[in-house]
């Protein structure tokens, strides 16, 4: 007998593709294009901040939080809003 609660994780393809496209463009502009122009390098802290923001974006718009917000709980929907407005932008 299994113990614990398991909620199926669903992935929205448009969200995953959008985050992947944004991350790819950021890495392109923060790396080779930035060096070509002669701009100062992007610090590792900024890259980490972007990566963590994109992870929060994926967690907020996919999986259990998304499923709960669409089907059952208005509070889960508001949690999505809080994550998207307070955690993703920084």
N, C-alpha and C positions, 0 to 999 in steps of 0.2 A: 504494500500500500504506500502510495506517495504522500508525503506530507508537504504542506505549503500550498500556496495559491499560484496558479500559472495563468497568465493572461496572454493570449496570442498577440504577437507583434506584427502589425500590418504596415507595409511600406507603400506610400503613395508615390508612383513613378514620377509624377511631375515635380514633386518636392525634392526627391532625390536627384533628379536631373538638373533642376534649378540650382541646388546647392553645389553640385559637382561643377556645373558651368561657372558659377560665381567664384568658387575656389580656384579653378583653373585660370580664369582671367586674372584674379588677384596675384597668383603666383607668377604668371607671365609678366604682368606689369611691375610687380615688386622685385623681379629678378632681372632677366635679360634686357627688357626694355628700359628699366630704370638705370642699369649700368651703361647702356648705349647712350642715354641722354646725359649721363654724368651726374645724376642726382645722388644724394647720400643713400646708403644702404638702409633697408628696413630692418629694424631690430628684431631679435628673436621674440621679445615680449609682445610686440605688435602682431607677429605671426601667430603666436600662441593665443592671443586675445581673439583674433579672427577665427581660429580653429575652434575655440571653445564656444564662441557665439554661434558658429554653424552647427555645432553639436547640439546646443540648446534649441536651435531652430528645428533640427530634425526630431528631437525628442518631443517638442511641443506640437509639431504638425503630423506626427506619425505615432503609431503604437497605441498603448492603452489610454493615454490622455486624450488623444484624438477620438478614439472610439467612445470613450465615456462622454465626451463633450457633445458628440453628435447624437447619441442615443438616449442618454440618461440624465446627466447632471449639468445643470447650468453653471454650477460652481467650477466644474472642470473646464468649461468653456472660458470662464473668467480667468482661471489659472493660465490657460493658453495666452490670453491677452496680456497678463502680467509678465509671463516669460518673454513674449515677443516685444513688449515695450520696455522692460527694465533690464533684461539680461542679454538680449541679442545685440542691440546697438553698440554697447561698449566694446 
